[in-house]
Amino acid sequence: MTLHDTIRLIGDQALAASRKLVNLSTKKKNAILNAMADALDQQRDLIKEANAQDLAQAAAAGLSAAMLDRLTLTDARIDAMTAGVREVARLPDPVGKKIWKRTRPNGLMIEKRRVPLGVIAIIYESRPNVTADAAVLCTKTSNAVILRGGKEALHSNLAIARALQEGGASAGLPKHAVQLIETIDREAVRELVQLDDRVDVVIPRGGESLIRAVVENARVPVLKHYKGVCHVFVDATAALDQALAIVENAKCQRPSACNAMETLLVHQSVAAAFLPMLGALAARRKLELRGCKATCALLPSCKPAAPQDWTTEYLDLILNVRVVKDLKAAVTHINTYSSHHSDAIVTADARSAKRFMKEVDSAAVYVNASTRFTDGGEFGMGAEMGISTDKLHARGPMGLEELTTYKYVVAGSGQIR
């Protein structure tokens, strides 16, 4: 069987499974999810063995420390994965939910209801926990899912998918509702994103090059999870100790995450006081700084920033720093260089906060908090499918509701037009 035929068969199987999923009750789906969580827990040794194989190959291939961190599955991360599955089981089921209902003058009753998208394809890199997140979110929303992970996590993804499939099947998950493409051939991605008669939505999660490749080849609608070039702006009225704590968390707590800060903007009136504090933090956390002329003048250890640095997602302990004249300059910088993911202001001025929230064009805007909270779990959505930087059909963390569409159900008593 050719690769073309294999991918089309997977699409056929997913489409057939999606027709069965729509008939599952919420109670049934929750039982399936809890069985999936049990299987992940019971098969953790197999999952860790598979992950160790991936890590050894990745290290030999020279992957960076940040990429190895994204790939690593510890007991704590498997515990978090399992807990995430159970949390999704506890969340309200959006499928069938009434969005609104109205009766027209002619007596027609029109109801707008949430329904599954159908078949969702997820293309992702590095993080094997995405395999579980995607599968359980799709199962809860009665969508069939086709997973295609990166080659660096192939063995981990296979082990996780196998546990989910076996656990789910034991509680009544339809066959082929969760499928993982096992080939690392890049042509498989092109074939998958052109299955417009079988796949309803493609969600790519990974680097900018992956997403652009998907968009350029897709005939299926794409929900884009573009790069996270996130900012924190320390305003003139900021409490500097609070600002430093937010900066440290936003950059250093997990620099490989897409919601980690990549650029720090500092109001010129507090730069002389704040930047030495930042310099001490950088030395303590082994953080490389790249700055504008004003920053380098105040911090001689800072490297000059190149033009391309302002649009770079490092996913590492590297931070751009720019001193700006005022709030307007900060907003202009963010709207010019941001990936419209997550951006924050630290300020004690309510007017500045209000203006920042209104004018910054990003999926998540923060006042006096770290950008690291842009996450489905932190937003109370349970696991997430990704962070959409699109404006249609979903924006920000994509949870259960973002994996549904709607239909109009119209009831009459013989009306004709």
Secondary structure, DSSP 8 states (H G I E B T S, - for coil): --HHHHHHHHHHHHHHHHHHHTT--HHHHHHHHHHHHHHHHHTHHHHHHHHHHHHHHHHHTT--HHHHHHH---HHHHHHHHHHHHHHHHS---TT-EEEEEE-TTS-EEEEEEEE--EEEEEE-S-THHHHHHHHHHHHTT-EEEEE--GGGHHHHHHHHHHHHHHHHHTT--TTSEEE-----THHHHHHTT-TTT-SEEEEES-HHHHHHHHHH-SS-B--B----EEEEE-TT--HHHHHHHHHHHHHS-TTSTTSEEEEEEEHHHHHHHHHHHHHHHHHHT-EEEE-HHHHHH-TTSEE--GGGGG----SSEEEEEEESSHHHHHHHHHHH--SSEEEEE-S-HHHHHHHHHH--SSEEEESS-GGG-STTTTTS-S-S-EE--SSS--EE--SGGGEEEEEEEE-SS---
